[in-house]
Amino acid sequence: MSIQYVRIYYGPHDSFYTVCHKPQKLRGIREHLQKLGFRVDLVPVDFVNLCVIEMCGHEVFRCNIRNLSFNTSSERDAVARRAINAVVDSNLKLLRNKNYLWCWALIDQQIFRRSEYAPKDYWPLDVDNFDSLECTECCKNIKKTKAFDCECE
């Protein structure tokens, strides 16, 4: 599932003694998100006066559908602007989290580890041996504890 996929669950709206689904309340949110490049699906549910925006299985925004203006653009509706800001912020957070998890998956799979077919590292010294110390007293040479004797000893 794409990160830029948004589902808006909306319930029936009770007004003027009738209860019915009114997707016109979500026109401003849907059009603005589509201009930003999101794919928006409107899903009617049976809960009265509910509006929930979901991305990647996570609830991003929830409000009462009566707070949205009927058939207006998102620039005129403050609740619609808050919903759009919540979607954009959660999109950035999900992208950041996806990249973070991708990097950790690479590290866990040890893709960056050297193999026999990888280019060789040419170091003048044996890096894997941590027994070597530097003689700081006289000769400034690297001294191995077993194989090399320094003049200061």
N, C-alpha and C positions, 0 to 999 in steps of 0.2 A: 504494500500500500504506500502510496506517495505521501510525502509530508505535506504537500500542497493540496491535499484533499480534505474538504470540510463537509461535515454533515450537520445540518441544522434540524433538530427535532422540535416540532411545534405542535402544541395542542389546540383544541377548539377554543375559540374566544367567545366569552359570553357578553353580548351587548344587545340592548333593546329586546330583552326577554327571549333571545334566541342563542343557541350554542352551535357554532359551526366553525370549521377550519377556515382561516383567512390567510393564505400565503401572501396576500398583498401587504401585510404588515412587515414582511421580510424583504420587500423589494429593494430598499436602499442598501441593506447589508449585502444581499446577494449580488447586486450590480457592482458595488464597489469592490467586493472581493474578487469578482470575475475580472475586473479591470486590473487588479493587482496580480492576476495570474493563477488564482486558486480555482479549483474545480469544486463547485458547490452543489450539494444534493439536499433537497428539502424532503424531510421525512415526517409525515403526519403521525402523531401518537394520540392516545386516548386521554391523556392527563390535561385537565382544563387549565387554561391560562399559563401554559408552560412554554418556555423557549430555552433550549439548551444547544450550545455550539460545541461540537466534538471534533478533535483532530487526533488521528492515530489511536483511537480508543480512549482518549483522555478528555474529560470535560474541561473546556477552556473558559466558557462563559455561560452564565445562567441568569435569566431574568423573567419577569412576568411579561407575557406578550401584550398585556394592556398598556405597558409603558412605552411600547414602540408606536410611532406615528403611522397612520394608515396611508399607504401609497405615496410616500415622500422619499426624497433622496437622503442619503446618509449625512450630507452637510447640514441639513436642517434638524436632524434628530440627534440629541445628545446621547441617548442610550445606544443608538446604532453606532455612533463614533466610538463609544467605549467598547462595544463588542468587536469592532474592526481593530482597534488598538490591541485588544486582548489576543486576537487571532494572529496579528503580525508579531507581537512579542513572543507568543508561544511558538511560532514558526522559527524565530531566531534561536530560541532555547532548544527546540528539537533538532535543528541543524547542528548546533554546537555539541549537543549530546551525541548525535549520530557520529560526528567526526571524532569525538573523544573515545567512544566505544570502538570505532573502527581502528584507531591507533592501538588501543589496548589489545584488540583481537590480533593485530599483526605481531605485537610483542609476545603475546601468549603462544602464538603458533611458531614463534622463533624464526620468522622469516629473515630477520636481520642478522641471525647468527651465521658465522662463517662456516662454509662446508669445504670439502676437499676440492670442489670444482670452482670455488670462489677465488678471486685474486689473492695472492699471498701478501701478507704484511711483512715488510722487511725492516726490522728493527736491529740496531747494532747490538742490543743486549737481549738477554732472555727475559721477557716481560712476565712470564708465568711464574718465575721463581721469586718469591717474596723474601727469601733469606738474604738477599744482597743488601748491603748498607753502604753508605758513602763515608769514607774516612775524612772527617772534618779537621783532624788534628794536624796532619803533616802533608800528605801527598795528594789530597783531593781526588783520589781515584775511587772507583767503585770496588768495594771489598766484599768478597763472598766469604761467608763464615767458615766454610770447610776447605775450599779449593785454593783460596788466594790468601797469602800472608802479606801484611803491610809492613813497611819499614818501621813504623812507630811501635810495633809489638815486639 
